[in-house]
């Protein structure tokens, strides 16, 4: 959220990063993967049209370095794709 992402509302270990369009979510997911972060794009029919997102799941197996890498990747990809500023 501090980077400008809409993380929706979740009470589970799954945190969505709401992106809207499925094509954008797929591109975002691929660019994250290229930077060493696996986070799946979820689009229609799993979620309603226009509600595509990246599904993030943090677990106890992740350490601070893992989380720092993911945050940096989200920051870079968000800027590259014009999702954040």
N, C-alpha and C positions, 0 to 999 in steps of 0.2 A: 504494500500500500504506500509506503514512504517513497517508492520510486514512481508512483503514479498509476499503478495497475489497479483495476477493479477486481478485487478478490472475492466478490460475492459474499454470501453468508453460508457458513458451514459449521457444523458442530461435530465433525468427524475428522479423522486424520487426513482427509482429502481436502485440499485447498484449490478451488478453481481460480484460474486467471482468465477472466471473461474477455473475449476478443470479438465476438459477434459473428463474423463470417467464417465459414469452414475453410475456405482457401487460405485466409490469413492465419488461422490456427494451424493448418498443416505446414505452411511455410515457417511459422514461428517454431513449431516443434522440430522441424528438420534443422533449422539454424541452431537451436539449443543442442541438438544431438551432435552437430558438427563441433560444438564447443565443449563436448564431454558431459552433457546433461541429458538424461533420458526423462522426458515428460511428454506424455501422449496428448495429441490433439483429439478432442471429442466433438463431434458434430452430429448433424441430423443423420439417421433417425434416433440416435441415442439421446440427444437433447433436441429441443424444438429448433426449427430454422431461425437463424439470427441470434442464437444463443451459444454458438461454438465457443470452446474454451480449451485451455491447457489444464490438464489434471495433474496436480502436484501432490505427492505423497511423501511426507517426511517421516522417517522412522528412527528408532533408537540406534540403528546401525549407521546412521549418518553422523559424521563428526563435524566439528566447526569448519575444517578445511573444505569438506564437501558442501556445506551450506554457503560458505563464502564463494566458492566456485559457481554455484547455482545462482546466487544473487548477482554476481558480476555478469554471468551469461544472460540473465534476464534483462539486466540494465543495458547491455550492448545490443541485444536483439531488439529490445523495445525501441531503442533509438534508431537502429537500422531500418526497421519497418514502420517507423512513424507512429508507434503506439504510445510512446511516452516522449517527453522532451528532455 
